[in-house]
């Protein structure tokens, strides 16, 4: 189902982040994989229980998360295209439209306050 696909993707992303942070502190080979997987699973379940308990709307989450998406998916690639010489062939009107879309995504939570 879709839930398990999202769960597994989120689990792998969290596992990568945790291993990256732990690699700066200690040797990753010493980390118990079963303990890591269980800890991430417990964190996800507790987070979901808290989310449901506070009755947070998914749509509100998407509106509040849109600035992050706008920065990562639109604004950073725009600046990379104009700073990296190898990406010069991608410059043009489409790139500026992507920047505009990223700015609109960053402003969308402010528009929510106007409602």
N, C-alpha and C positions, 0 to 999 in steps of 0.2 A: 504494500500500500504506500501511499504518498508519505504518511507519517514516518514509516520506517526508513524510507529513503532520505528524508530530511534528518531524521535522528542519526542515521549512520554517517551522513555527510558532516553534521555538526559534531559528532563524536570524533571523527577523524581530524577535523579542523582543531578542536580543542586539544586532542592528543598531540598534534604537531606543535601547537603553541606551548603546551606544557613542556614537551621535550626540548623545544628550543630554549625556553627559559632555564630549564634544569641543566642544559648543556653548558651554560655559562657559569654555573655554580659547582657542578660535580660531573663525574663521568656518567654518561647516559647508559652505559652498559650495566651499571650497578642498579638501575631502576627495575623493580619487579613489574613485569608487564601485566600480570593479573591484578596487582594492587592499583596500578595506573588505570587500567580499564574499569575496574570496580569503582574507583574514586570518581572518575569522569561520569560514569553511569549514575551514581548517587547524586552528584552535582546537578546533572540534567534533570533528574526526577524531582529533586527538591526545588529547583528553579521553576519547573513547570507547576508544581503544587502551589508555590507562592504566587505565581502568575494567575492561576485559576482562583485562588483564594481572594485576591484583590480585584478580581473581575476586570482585568486589563483587556481592553479591546485590541484585537490584532491590527485593526486599521489604524489605531492611534500609534501602535508600535511602528508600523510602516511609515507613518507620517513623521514620527520623531527620528526614525532611522534613515530617512531620505537624504539628509545632509551628508551623512557618511558615504552613502552610495554616490551622491553627486560629486563628492571630492575624489573618491577612489576610482570611479568608473568614467568620469568626465573631465574634471579639472586637472588632475595629475597627468592623464594621457595628453591633454592639450599642451601643457607645459613641456612634457617630454618631446612631443613632436616639434616644438619650436626651439628646443635646446639641444637636441641630439642631431648631429649632421646626417646620420644614416637614415633618419626618418623624414628628411626634407621633402621627399616625393609625396608625402601624405598631407602636406600643408595646402590650405585652400579654404573655400567657403564652408565646406562640410565640417572642417575642424572648428571653425568659429561657431557653427551651429551647435556642435557638441559642447563647447564652452558655455554657450547660452543656456542649453538644457541643464548643465551642471549647476549653473547659478540659480536657475529656477528651482531645481531640486533642493538647493541649500536654503532658499527663501520660503519653501512650502510650509515649514512649521510656523513661520511668522504669519502666513496667510490663515493658518488654523486658528490663531489667536483673534483674528478679525471676525470669524464666524459668529 
